[in-house]
Amino acid sequence: MPNVLYPELLDPDTRLEQAVLAGHCSVTFRDVPELSDLAEADCREADGLLVFRHHVREADFARFPKLKVLVRIGVGFDRIAMKTAAARDVLVCNVPDYGTTEIADHAMGLVLALRRGLLLHHDLQRGREPAPWLMIDTPLIDRSGAQTFGIVGLGRIGTAVALRAKAFGFRVVFYDPYVPNGTELAIGVERVRSLPELLAVSNVLSLNCLLSDETRGMIGAGELRQLPAGAVIINTARGALIDIDALGEAMKDGHIAGAGLDVVPVEPPAEPLPVLLAAYRNHDAWLTGRLIVTPHVAYYSPQANRDIRVKAAETMVAALQGRPQNIVLPSSRFAGPAP
């Protein structure tokens, strides 16, 4: 029977995972800060590995001589040294079908909180000397129907965001060179063929793409200046998609009206903090009501947390049984459906 190693626990009660894995493999549960903290014996015997927050770096693979299947408990796989996995012929799978609605709802919550001035008025009304009992004239607040909502990445989550933005009356436009022609017709949105085209029209920009060599730092100082003055930017994908220092500068001089960040480049934020995050924590007046930071929790609900645990275990079982699913890196040792 194959051996599966689960080196971090999403919940101390592992009965959900055990119920799925039972009878298909022997499983070892550990809870360590880094893979380097695992005992050599655990690594040496692992045929399968499930990881959530852990990075699987090039050097880590050498500790797993029997490894055949690696399941990333989540959608993104930027934490895994994919070139090394390919060189070692390790099958890599992910869990793309959890938390989709939660992340889309979270993105829209950030947009509406900013564009309707909810956070701005909230912060000012609870000040030591509350602001006048009146509306505030600010570029942050605008009618949904007067704005274009730009989306980078029209996968499962991007599509869910697009449908919600449509329902609120935004004009929705997306850029994604990897989705088939006609996708826009199926959901009734518009498509552009380049990132600059998207930026030029986006009063709201939502990032919903994977982090890769192609997308890392894709929104830098130049790209931020291509957005219309007074734009709002939302990131519920990966922090490294945006140059956070450039975002801070664009917000401080007023070109970007607001930002909602569920993700930042270094998580959790560490000293020295980027200027934007330092100003946020310091309650600097120029950021009042303009920046929302949440700690990479857009995916979370009790239901989504259960889904990710069960689906990750099911994905591991499917691979071990020779019928892999959710493949992001194939292996010659397994036949299976296309990713």
N, C-alpha and C positions, 0 to 999 in steps of 0.2 A: 504494500500500500504506500502511495507517495506521502512524503512529509511536507506539510505546509507550515510556514512560520508567519506568525502575526505579531510583529514587534512593537505595535502601539495600539492601545485600546481606545476606541471611541466611547466605550462605556465599560466600567469595571464588570458589569454583568454580561458575560459573553454567550449567554444561552441562545440568543438570536443567531449568532454565527455558528455555534455548535450544531444547532438544529439543521442547518443547511449542509454543513460539511460532514456531519456524521455518516459513516459508512463509505465515504468516498476517499478519505485520506486521514492520516493522523495529523493532529494540529497542535502546535506549540504556541501558547500565548505568552508574550512578554510585554513589558511597557517600559521602553528605554528612551532617553532623550535623543540619541543618535544611533544609527546602525553600528557605528564603531564601538558602542557600549555593549553589543551582543557578545555572548560567549562564543568561542570558536566552534564548539561542538554543535550549537544550534545552527550556525551558518553552514557548517560542513554538510549537514544532513538535509538541508532544505531543497526540495524540488520546486516548491512554490513559495512566493513571497508577496504579501499584501502590504502596501504602504499608503499612508494618508499624508501626514506632514513631513515625513522623512524625505531627505534627498538621497538618491541612489547614485553616487558619483562613480567615476571610472575606477577608482581604487577599491570601492566597495565590492564590485563584481568579483574580484579575485578571491574574496572570502566565501563565495557561494559556488563551489566547483560543480555542484549537481543542478544548479538552478535552470529550470526549463520555462517557468511561467512567472511573470511579474504582473500583478494587478494593481494599478493605481486606483485607490479609493477616492474617486473624483473624476472630473472631466479633463483638466489640464495634465499634461505629462512633461512639463518643462523642468520638473525636479529630477528627472531621470536622465542619465547619460545615454541617450539613445544610440549614439554611434557605437559605444561599447556594447550595449545590449545586442545590437545587430551583429557585431563582430563575434559575439559569443553565441549567436543563434538563439537568443532568449525571446520567447513570445511575450509581447507587452500588450495588455488590454487595459481599458479604462471603464468607467461607469458613467456614461453620458446621460442616462435617463433618470436622474434624481434631481430634485431642487430646481427644475426648470421654471416652474410657475413662481416659486419663491423669489428667485433671482430677478425675474421679470417684474414682479410686483415691487420688489425692493428698488429697482432702477426707477420705476415710475413714481414710487414714493419720494425718492430723492428729487426727481424732476419737479413734482408738484409742490413739495415743501419749499423749494427754491423759487420757482416761477410764480407761485401764488404768494410769496412773501411770508409764509407761515413762520419760518424760523426767524426771519428778520423782525416781524412784529412781536413775536413771542419774546425774543431777547430784549427788545427795547421796552416792552411793557413791564418786564420784571426787574428793570434797573432800579438803582437807589432813588433816582428821580425819573419815574416813568415818562416815556415820550407822550406827547399830546394824544388824546383819544381820537386819532385821525389816521387816514391812509398816509403812506409814505411814498413820495414820488421818487422812483428809483428805476434804473434800467433793468433791474433784476426781474421786475414784475411785468408780465405781458400776457395777452390773450393767447390761449392755446391755438385757436384757429388762425392766428396771424403769424404763426411760427412754423419753420421747417425743422423736423426732427430727423437728424442724420444718424444712421446706424452703421458702425463698422463691424461686419461679421454677421451674416444672416444664417447662422446655424439654428439649432433648436431654441436656444435662449434668445438670440437676436430676433428670430421670428416671433416668439412670444412677446417680446418688447414691442415689436412693430405693430402687432395686432392691438396691444393695449394703447399705444400712442394714437393709432387711428381712431380708437373708440373715444379718446378725449379730444378729437378734432384736429390734431396736428396733421400737416402734410408730411408724409413719411417717405424718406429717400434713403437708400442704402448703397454701400460699396462692399462687394465681396467677389473677388475674381474667381472663386472656387465653386460657387453655386451655379447650377445649370441655367442656361437661358430659359426664360419663361417663368422662373420662380416668382418674379415680381407680379406676373399676371395672376398667379394662383392665389396670392394673398392681397392683391390690390394696392401695391405700393410702387414707388418709382425706383429706377436703378440708374446709377452713374457708373462709368467705367474707370474712374481714377479717384484716388484719395483727394487730390486738390479740387476736383469738381465737387466732391461731397462737402469738403470744408467750406468752400465758398458760399454755400447756401444754408449751412446748418446753424440755426439759432440755438438748438440743443444738439449736442453730440454725445452719443452713447457708445461706449466701447464694449463689444461683446465678442471679441475674437480671442483665439489662443495666443499664448506667448511663444514666439519662435525667433530664430535668427532674423527672419523677415520683418517681424512686427515689433521687436524690442526697440524701444525709444522712438516709435513711429510718430508720436505726437511730441514734437520738440518746439523750440522757440519759433521757428519759421512756420510750422503748421498752426500753432496757436494764433499767430498773426493773420493767417489766412481765414480764420473764422470771422464772421461778422462781429462788429463791436457790440458788446453786451451779451455775448453768447454764454451759455452754461455748458459745462462738460461733466459727464457722468462716467465713472469707471467702476464696474462690478466684475471685471475680468481679471487682470493682473496688473499690479502696480508698475511694473517695469515698462508697460506700454507708453507711459507718459514720463517726460522729463519733469520731475516735480519741482525743480528749481526754476525752470522756465515758466511753469504754471504759476508759481508764486509771484514771479515778476509781472506776468500778464494780469494777474489779479490785483496786484498792488497798484499798477498804473491804470486800472479800470477797464482794460480791453476785454478781459473775461469777467463777467458779472458774478458768476458763482460756480461752485464745483461741489459735486457729491462723490466722495471716494469711499468705497468699501474696501479698497485694496491700496497699498502703498508699496514702494520699491523694497523696503526692508520691513519685515513683519516678525515680531512686533517692532515698532519704531525704536531705534537705538540712537544714543548720543554719538556724535553730534547730530542733532535733528536737522532736517532740511528747514530752511527759513520759514516756509509756509506752515509746517507742522509746529514749529516753535511759536510762531505768532498765534496759531490756533489754540495751543495749550496755555498761552499767556493771556488769552482773551484780548488781543490787540484790537483797538477800536475799528481799524480799517477792514477787519474781517467780519464784523458783526453781521450775523444773518446770512453770510455769503458762502460759508464752507461747512459742509457736513462730513464728518468722518465716522465710519462704523468699522468695527474690527474684523473684517472679512467674515461677515455673518449673513450675507445676502442669501445664501443657500439654505439657511437654517429654518426649520420648523420641526416639531416633534415627529411629524409624518416623514419629512425628508430625511431626518436623521435615521429613522428606522429603514427607509428605502435604501439609503446608501450602504448600510451595513449588510442588509440581506442581499442586495444586488451584487455587491462586491464578492460575497461568498458564492453566490450562484455563478458569477463569471469565472471564478476559480474552478468550481466543479465542472463547468462546461468545458473548460480547457483541458482539465485532467482526464476527462472522458473522451477527448479527441474531437470535440465539436465546439471549438472556440468561437466566442462572440465578442463584439466591441473591440476588434483588433485595431491597434494603432501601429504595431510593428509585427509583421508576420514572422514565422519561423519555419524552416524546412522540416521541422519535426512534427508540425501540425498542419492538417488541412482544415479549411474552414471558410466561411463566407467572407466576402470582401468587407473591408472596414465600413 
